[in-house]
Amino acid sequence: MTTPESAPDQPAQPTPPQSGGSQPAGWGEPPRYGQYAPGYDPSAPQAPGQPQYGTPPAGQYGQAQYGQSQYGQQAPGGAVPGYRPAADKPGIVPLRPLTLGELYDGAFGAVRHNPAVTLGLTAIIVVVAVAIGTLISIPLTTWFTDLFGGLFAAAGNDPMLDEMGLTQDMLGVTYGSLLGTGLLLTLATPLAMGVMAISVSDSVIGRKISVSDAWRRVGKRAWFLIGFSLLSALVMIVAYALAVGIVVALFAVDPTIGVVGVFLVLAALLVAGVWAFTRVILVPPALAVEGGGFWATFTRAWKLTRGTFWRVLGIYLLTSIILSVIGQIVAFPIGALMGVAMMTASDAAMAAGYGLTYVITGGMSVLFLGGVVALLYIDTRMRREGLDVQLQAAAAAAADK
């Protein structure tokens, strides 16, 4: 017997809005099964000939496709009491399940609609994180360079390593920047993505949030976003440590089994990593926008991807590939700068070059990929929870102000 927890078509049940949440006013949760839409009073008298709420007019069931008629459209014989129609596209995207093109157009539209927040505030967060990380990475780069220099000297300075590009300077700046700048950017990116999600959640109903309001609202959820990043890093470390332990144990039994085990463990890590990443990809925007507790919101966002796994994964991979190609083109001049820095053997110059690269890649990831993920979260909720009905009501309320 299938339980509601295991049913593939069971939507994530929304939690009531919390007072400490960051969702905009009127951006409430959709009604649960059996509940009425916002503004509908079942005890109010209905006009003669008006169909009951939830009953389609005679002769129209199944004729109009989704998105061709608006919610709140006047039914024959009168309008639904207490509900007023709203525009199909009051903001950056239509308030209905979105196509791939509409997701991308909405991501660009979010930047155009509120550049002060999407460009200004997110850029400040990324640049400050990279600047602090670069300062930390300079002494780390020196330490790693000396460490690898000693290891290469003990190994006899094999010229094959130089031909492969594995020099002490290259390894030193790579590990130093990864541990310094990369770590700070990893912690700051969820905050910037949270700002993007909050801005997008207002832009979809045609409302523009101020920089101070965006910072105040993301500040309420900052520790949740940072905690999610740290939790993800901890899970990856534990998974890799477990994989290494399994491989070492297999080699201790038999070298041949160990070689086969390496490929099997790597394949298992890849599959498990892709599956887990896709299931939690909607957690950051949910943590930023919703007002529930950490684990309650985490569970809801996890369930949102049930039944939409391949769609979510495909859109994310396609977007990442597009950004990767654009990033390679944009970062090409930075590569030339890094070459000069390698020739001068300046730790500060190399760290600054890596920091500039992180600013470009991190900024692009937050702006476009963050916008796509935020819209994908809203799109998934419209598909699974009927959020478009609530957004229509919020857009109508925002238009009255």
N, C-alpha and C positions, 0 to 999 in steps of 0.2 A: 504493500500500500504506500502510495507516494504521499509524503508529508509536505506541508507548505514550505518547510525549509529547503527541501530538495527539489521542489518543482521547478523545471527550467524556465517557466514563464511567470514565476512569482516575482512581482516587483519588490524593490526595496521599500519597506514601509517608512514613510517620512516621520520625523520627530517633530513635536510642536516647536514653534519658534521660541528661542530663549531670550531673556532680557539682555544677556551679554553677547548676543550674536552680532554678526556684521552684515547680515542681509539688509538691503534697503527696505524702507517702510513700504508695506503693501506687497512685498515680494514673499508672501507667506508660503506655507506648504500646501500642496494640492490635497483635495479631499480624499479620505480613505474610501475604500469600497463601501457602498451603502450610504455615504454621506452626500449632502447636496452641495452644489457649487456655491461659491461666495455670493452673498446677496440674495439668494433665493429663499423665500419664506413659504414653506409648504402649506401653512395655514391661511395664506392670503387667498382671497377669492380670485378665480380665473375667469377670463372673458368667455362668453358662450362660444362653443366650438373650438376652443383652444385645447390642444392635446396635453395630456399630463406630462410633467417634467420627465425627461428621459425617454419619452415615447416619440418616435419619428412621425412626422406628418404622413397621412395616408398617401400612398403612391410615390413617395420620395425615398423610401428606405433603400440604401445601396446605390442610388443613382448619382448623387454628387460625390466626387472624389474628395479625399482629404486635402484640405488647403484651398478648395475652390469656394467654399462658403465660410463665413466668419462666425466665430462663437458669438452668441448674443443676437444673432440675426432674428428679426421679428418673425414669429411663427404665424401661420394663418389664424386669424381671429384675435390677435393681440400679441403683445410682447411679454417675455418672461418677466414677472414682477421683480423690481429691484436690480435689474441687470441691464447695463447699457453696452452697446457695441463699441469695439475699439478697432483701430486700423490694423490691417494685416501685417504691416511693417512699420511700427511706430519708431523703431530704432535702427540698429545696424543690420538686423536679420529679420526675416519673417518669423512670426510667432507660430511656428508649426515645425514638424520634423524637417531637418535641413539636409540638403544635398552637399556633396563634397565641395562644389564650387561656391555654395553659399557659406560654408564654413571658412573657406579661404578669403572670400570677399568680406565676411564679417570680421576676420582677424585684422585685415587692412583697415576696414571701416572703424574698428575700435581705436586704432591709432589716430586716424583722422578726426574722429569724433571728440576725443579728449587727449590731445597731445601733451598737455601739461602733466597729466598723471602717467600715461603710458610711455611717453618718451622721457619726460623730465624726472619724475620721481623714481621710476625703475632704473634709469640711467645713473642717478645719484647713488642708489643702493649698490649697483654693480661696481661702479667706479670706486666708491669708498672701500668696498670689500677687497677689490683687486689692489688698491693702493696699500692698504694695511697688510694684505698677504704678500705683496712684493717686498715690503720692508722686512717682513719676517723671513722671506725666502732668501734674502741676500746672505746672511750668515749661514743658513742651512746649505746654500749652494757651495759656499767655501768649504764647509765641513764635509759634504759629500764628495767634492772634488778631491780633497786630500785623502779621504777614505779610499776612493777608487784608484787614486794614484798609488797608494801603498799596496793595494791588492794587485794591480797590474805589475808593479815592480817585483812583487813576490812571485808572480807567475812568469817572470822573464820578459815582460813587454812583447808579447807575441805580435808580430806585424800583421797577422791575419785580422786581429781586432781592429787595427787602424783602417784596414781595407773595408771592413764591415761598418765603419763609422762609430765603433764603440770606443770612444776616447774618454779619458777621465773628465774632461771639461763638459762634453756632451751629457754624460751620465750624471755628473754633478748638478748641472743646471736643470736637467729633467726632473730628477728626484727632489731637488731643493724647491723648485717651483711647484711641483705636484703636491708636496707636503705643506708648503706655505700658502701660495696663492690659490691652489686648487682646493685646499681645505676651507679657506675663508669663503671662496666663491660657492662652495657646496652648501655652506651654512646660510649664506645670504640669498641664494637663488630662490629658495622657497618663499622668502619674504617678498621678493620682487614678483614672483609668480602669483602670490596672494594679492598683491596690489593690482596686478593685471586682471585677476579673476573678479575682484570687487568692482573695478572700473567696467569690465565687460558686463557684469550682472546689472549695472545701471544703464549701460548703453543700449542693451537689448530692448529696454522699455522707453528709450528716448530721453533718458535723464543723464545729465553730466555732473559727475561728482567732483568736488574741489580737492586740491592736493592735501589740504589739512584734514579734511574728512576722510580721505582715503588712508592717510597715514594713521589717523586715530583708529579707524576700523580694523586695519591690518594689525595694529599694535595689540588689540584685544586677543588676537589669535596667533600672535607671533611665536609663543612657546610651543603651541601645537604644531605649527609648520616646521620649526626647527627640530622639535622632538621627532616628527615623522622622518626628517632627513637623517637624524642620528640613528633612529631605529632601523631604517633601511640600510645604513652603512654597517650597523652591528650584525644584521642578518646576513649580509654579503660576506663579512669577515668570518662569521661562524660557518657558513656554507663552504667557503674556500678552505678553511682549516680542516673541516670534516673531510672534504675531498682529498686533500693532501694526506691526511691520516690513512684514508682507505687505500690510496695508491702506494704509500710506503709499506703498509701491511701486505699488500698483494706482491710487491717486489720481494719482501722477506720470505714469502712462501715459495715463489718461483719467478725468475726474471721474465719468462715468456708470458706468464699470467699477468705480471705487472705491466708489460707493454700493452697488452690487450685492455687491461683495466684502465690505463691512462685514457685511451680513446673513449671507452664506455663512460668513464666518469666525466670527461669533458662534454660529451654529448648530453649526459644527464644534467650537468650544470647549465648548459645552454638552454635546453628545453624548459627546465624548472625556472631559470631566470627570466626567460621571455614570458612564461605563463604568469609568474608572480608579478612581474613588472606591469603587465597589461591589466591584471586584476586590481592593482593599486594606483593606476595612472590617474584616476579621477579623485583620489583622496585629497591632494593639495587644494584644488578649487573648492571641494566640499568643506574642508577645514576652514578655508578663508571666508566662505559665504554663509554657511549654516551656523547655527548658534548652539548646537548640541555639544556634549562632552566628546573627548578625544576618541574613545573606543566606540561609542555609539555612532559617531560620524564615520569612523573608519569602517565599521561593519556595513553601514548603509552604502558607502561608496564602493565597497567590495561587491555587494550584491547588485549594484547598478550594472556592472559589466557582465552579469550572468545572462547569457543568450545573445549578447552583442560583442562577444570576445573578438571575433575575427574582424568585424567592422572597425572596432576601436584600434586593434593592432595594425590593421592595414593603413588606416588614416595616419596613425602616428609614424609608422615606418616611411610612408611616402613623404610626409612632411619633413622628417629627419633627413632623408636623402636629398630633397630639394635644398634644404638649408646647408647640408654638407657641401654640395656643389657650389652654392653661392659663397659659402664661407671660404672655400679654397681659392676662389677668384679674388675675393676681397682681401684675404690674408696673404696673397702672393707678395706684395711689397714688404710685409712684415718678415717674410722669409729672407729677403735680401738683407734687411736690417739685422736679422739673427746671424747671417753669414759674416757680416762685418764685425758683430760682437764676438763671434767665435775667433776671428782673426786677431782681435785686440786682446782676447783672453780676459776681458773685464767682467767680473761677476755681476757688478751692478748693471752693466749694459745688457748682459744676457738675461738677467732677471727682469729688467724693464721690458725687453723684447717679448718675453713670455707673458708678462703682465698685460701688454698691449694686445697680444693675441687673445688672452682670456677675456678682455673687455669686449673685443669684436664678437667672438663666438658666444660669450655669455649674454651680451646684449641682444644679439639676434635670436638666441634661444628664448629669452624672456619675452621679447616683443612678439615674434610671430608664432613660435611654438607654444608659448604661454597663452596667447590669444586663441589658438586653435584648440588647445586642451580645455580651456575655460568654456568655449562654445560647444565642444564635444560633451562636456559635463551637462550643460543646459539642454543640448539636443537629446542626450540619453534620458534625461528626466522627462522631457516632453514626450518621448516615445513610450516610456515605461510607467510614468506616474501622472501623465496629463498635466504637466506643469504649464503648458501653453495656455490653459484656461486661466490659471492664476496670474500668469504674465499679462494676459489681455486685461484682466481687472486692474492690475497694478499700472499698466500703461494708461488706461482710462483715468485712473486716479491722478497719475502724474500730469496728464494733459489738462486737468482741471485746475492745477496750481499755477 
